[in-house]
Amino acid sequence: MKKYLLIAGLLMLFSGLSILQAAAQNLDFNEDFAKCEIGASPRSIKTSGAATIARPQGQQGKWLLLQDNITCKLNRLASLPKSFTFEFDILAQAEQIKDMSPISFGFVKDNAAREYISNGGAFVQLHYYDADAVNIGNYDLKKEANIKFDLSATANRPLHVKLVVSGDQMAVYLDGTKLADTMLFQPQAARYFYISGPNKSENGARLFISNFKIAGP
């Protein structure tokens, strides 16, 4: 009898571990805001200010409009794992790209959305007012690289972002061009995505994001 109870206990333990492992590997996440109403605030996103669904002129689909001086995060409790791929699109609508101050995105240690984040954690910063500069780094690791990329050519069209995280490394791609592949995470650090809109926009410039996708390695 004890033997059967032991076997049953082991089966339950292995079954539980399999379920936890499957849950940990189930990273698939897609959000294009198609089911959201125009003017609504999506449940999948949390922010430090105002962010609403819009349909930008000349663009397909629905997008999240970020007001100036706000930070957006995903509305989820669990940290992302050690390895994953994170993709999304940015749309900077402006008469000229210099009408928009820099924006930043990346991964930080918590998922609070109470205040504006500028270059937090493992970050990528698009220097729109310089028109051709991207900063990538992590100040906690005393790392920062300044890279040239023609941001002026991305005005008024979607810019595709792809972040490939593998352990403590992160590769950064903009429109398929690899800008960096370097160590940007501290060991065991939690990984919560964020994106911060510009501090200031001029001449009607507006920033939109959409088409989020997270996948396992």
C-alpha positions as CSV (number, residue, x, y, z in Angstrom):
1,M,0.0,0.0,0.0
2,K,2.8,2.4,0.9
3,K,4.5,1.6,-2.4
4,Y,1.3,2.5,-4.4
5,L,0.9,5.7,-2.4
6,L,4.6,6.6,-3.1
7,I,4.1,6.0,-6.8
8,A,0.9,8.0,-6.8
9,G,2.6,10.9,-5.0
10,L,5.5,10.9,-7.5
11,L,3.1,10.9,-10.4
12,M,1.3,13.9,-9.0
13,L,4.6,15.7,-8.4
14,F,5.8,15.2,-11.9
15,S,2.4,16.1,-13.3
16,G,2.5,19.4,-11.3
17,L,6.0,20.1,-12.5
18,S,5.0,19.5,-16.1
19,I,2.1,21.9,-15.7
20,L,4.3,24.6,-14.2
21,Q,6.9,24.1,-17.0
22,A,4.2,24.3,-19.7
23,A,2.9,27.5,-18.1
24,A,6.3,29.0,-17.9
25,Q,6.9,28.3,-21.6
26,N,3.5,29.6,-22.7
27,L,4.7,33.0,-23.6
28,D,2.5,33.6,-26.6
29,F,1.0,37.1,-26.4
30,N,-0.5,39.1,-29.3
31,E,-2.2,42.5,-29.0
32,D,-3.2,44.6,-31.9
33,F,-6.1,46.3,-30.1
34,A,-8.5,45.0,-32.8
35,K,-11.2,44.2,-30.2
36,C,-10.9,47.6,-28.4
37,E,-13.2,50.5,-29.0
38,I,-11.9,53.7,-30.4
39,G,-11.2,56.1,-27.4
40,A,-11.1,53.3,-24.9
41,S,-8.2,52.3,-22.6
42,P,-7.2,48.7,-23.2
43,R,-7.2,46.3,-20.3
44,S,-4.0,44.7,-21.6
45,I,-2.0,47.9,-20.9
46,K,-1.4,49.9,-17.7
47,T,-0.2,53.5,-17.8
48,S,1.0,56.4,-15.6
49,G,-1.3,58.7,-17.6
50,A,-3.6,58.8,-20.6
51,A,-3.4,56.3,-23.4
52,T,-6.4,55.5,-25.6
53,I,-7.1,53.5,-28.7
54,A,-7.1,55.4,-32.0
55,R,-7.1,54.8,-35.7
56,P,-4.3,57.0,-37.2
57,Q,-4.9,58.6,-40.5
58,G,-3.4,56.6,-43.4
59,Q,-2.7,53.5,-41.3
60,Q,-4.3,50.1,-41.0
61,G,-5.6,48.7,-37.8
62,K,-5.9,50.2,-34.3
63,W,-3.2,51.8,-32.3
64,L,-2.6,53.0,-28.8
65,L,-2.0,56.8,-28.6
66,L,0.5,57.8,-26.0
67,Q,0.2,61.2,-24.5
68,D,3.4,63.1,-23.6
69,N,5.1,62.3,-20.3
70,I,3.5,58.9,-19.7
71,T,4.9,55.3,-19.3
72,C,3.0,52.2,-20.5
73,K,3.5,48.6,-19.3
74,L,1.8,45.3,-19.9
75,N,-1.0,44.5,-17.4
76,R,0.5,41.2,-16.3
77,L,1.8,40.0,-12.9
78,A,4.5,37.6,-14.0
79,S,8.0,38.8,-15.1
80,L,9.2,37.7,-18.5
81,P,11.6,34.7,-18.4
82,K,15.3,34.6,-19.1
83,S,14.8,34.1,-22.9
84,F,12.1,35.4,-25.2
85,T,11.5,37.6,-28.3
86,F,9.5,40.8,-27.9
87,E,8.2,42.7,-31.0
88,F,6.0,45.7,-31.6
89,D,5.4,48.7,-33.9
90,I,6.0,52.4,-33.3
91,L,4.3,55.1,-35.3
92,A,5.7,58.6,-35.0
93,Q,3.3,61.0,-36.8
94,A,4.9,64.4,-37.3
95,E,5.6,67.1,-39.9
96,Q,9.2,66.4,-39.2
97,I,10.7,63.8,-36.8
98,K,12.4,66.6,-34.8
99,D,9.0,67.8,-33.6
100,M,9.1,64.9,-31.1
101,S,11.5,64.5,-28.1
102,P,13.1,61.1,-27.4
103,I,11.1,58.1,-26.4
104,S,12.5,55.1,-24.5
105,F,11.5,51.4,-24.0
106,G,13.0,48.3,-22.5
107,F,12.7,46.1,-19.4
108,V,12.7,47.1,-15.7
109,K,12.6,45.3,-12.4
110,D,9.0,45.9,-11.5
111,N,5.6,46.4,-13.1
112,A,4.5,49.6,-11.3
113,A,3.1,52.3,-13.7
114,R,2.9,55.2,-11.2
115,E,5.5,57.5,-12.8
116,Y,7.3,58.4,-16.0
117,I,10.4,56.2,-16.7
118,S,13.3,57.6,-18.8
119,N,16.0,55.1,-19.7
120,G,15.2,52.6,-17.0
121,G,16.7,49.1,-16.7
122,A,17.8,47.6,-20.1
123,F,16.7,50.5,-22.4
124,V,16.6,51.6,-26.0
125,Q,16.1,55.4,-26.5
126,L,15.1,56.9,-29.9
127,H,16.5,60.4,-30.2
128,Y,13.9,61.8,-32.6
129,Y,15.0,65.4,-32.3
130,D,18.5,64.4,-33.4
131,A,16.9,62.5,-36.3
132,D,19.6,59.8,-36.5
133,A,20.6,58.7,-33.0
134,V,19.7,55.7,-30.8
135,N,21.0,55.0,-27.3
136,I,21.1,51.5,-25.9
137,G,22.3,50.5,-22.5
138,N,21.7,49.9,-18.8
139,Y,22.9,52.5,-16.3
140,D,23.0,50.0,-13.5
141,L,25.7,48.2,-15.4
142,K,27.3,51.5,-16.4
143,K,26.7,50.6,-20.1
144,E,25.6,52.9,-22.9
145,A,26.2,52.9,-26.6
146,N,25.3,55.6,-29.1
147,I,24.4,54.3,-32.5
148,K,23.5,56.0,-35.8
149,F,20.1,55.1,-37.3
150,D,18.1,57.2,-39.7
151,L,15.0,58.0,-37.6
152,S,13.8,60.7,-40.0
153,A,13.0,58.0,-42.6
154,T,10.6,56.4,-40.1
155,A,8.3,59.4,-39.7
156,N,4.6,58.7,-40.5
157,R,5.1,55.0,-41.1
158,P,5.4,52.0,-38.7
159,L,8.8,51.3,-37.3
160,H,9.2,47.6,-36.4
161,V,11.0,46.9,-33.1
162,K,12.4,43.4,-32.3
163,L,14.1,42.7,-29.0
164,V,15.7,39.2,-28.6
165,V,16.6,38.4,-25.0
166,S,18.8,35.4,-24.2
167,G,19.9,35.2,-20.6
168,D,21.7,38.4,-19.8
169,Q,22.0,39.4,-23.4
170,M,19.7,41.5,-25.6
171,A,19.8,42.0,-29.3
172,V,18.0,45.1,-30.7
173,Y,16.6,45.3,-34.2
174,L,14.9,48.3,-35.9
175,D,13.2,47.4,-39.2
176,G,15.3,44.3,-39.4
177,T,18.6,46.1,-38.8
178,K,20.6,44.8,-35.8
179,L,21.9,47.7,-33.8
180,A,23.3,45.9,-30.8
181,D,23.7,42.5,-29.2
182,T,25.2,42.9,-25.7
183,M,24.8,42.1,-22.0
184,L,22.1,44.4,-20.7
185,F,20.6,42.5,-17.7
186,Q,21.8,42.0,-14.2
187,P,21.8,38.3,-13.1
188,Q,18.4,37.2,-11.8
189,A,16.8,40.6,-12.5
190,A,13.0,40.6,-13.2
191,R,12.0,41.7,-16.7
192,Y,8.9,43.9,-17.2
193,F,8.4,45.7,-20.5
194,Y,7.8,49.4,-20.6
195,I,7.6,52.2,-23.2
196,S,7.6,55.9,-22.4
197,G,6.3,58.5,-24.7
198,P,8.1,61.8,-25.4
199,N,8.4,64.5,-22.8
200,K,7.3,67.1,-25.4
201,S,5.7,67.0,-28.8
202,E,5.4,70.1,-31.1
203,N,3.3,71.0,-34.2
204,G,0.8,68.2,-33.6
205,A,3.3,65.3,-33.5
206,R,1.8,62.2,-31.9
207,L,3.2,58.7,-30.9
208,F,1.3,55.4,-31.4
209,I,2.2,51.8,-30.6
210,S,0.6,48.5,-31.7
211,N,1.1,44.9,-32.8
212,F,2.7,43.5,-29.7
213,K,4.0,40.0,-29.9
214,I,5.9,37.9,-27.3
215,A,7.2,34.5,-28.1
216,G,9.5,31.9,-26.5
217,P,13.0,31.3,-27.7
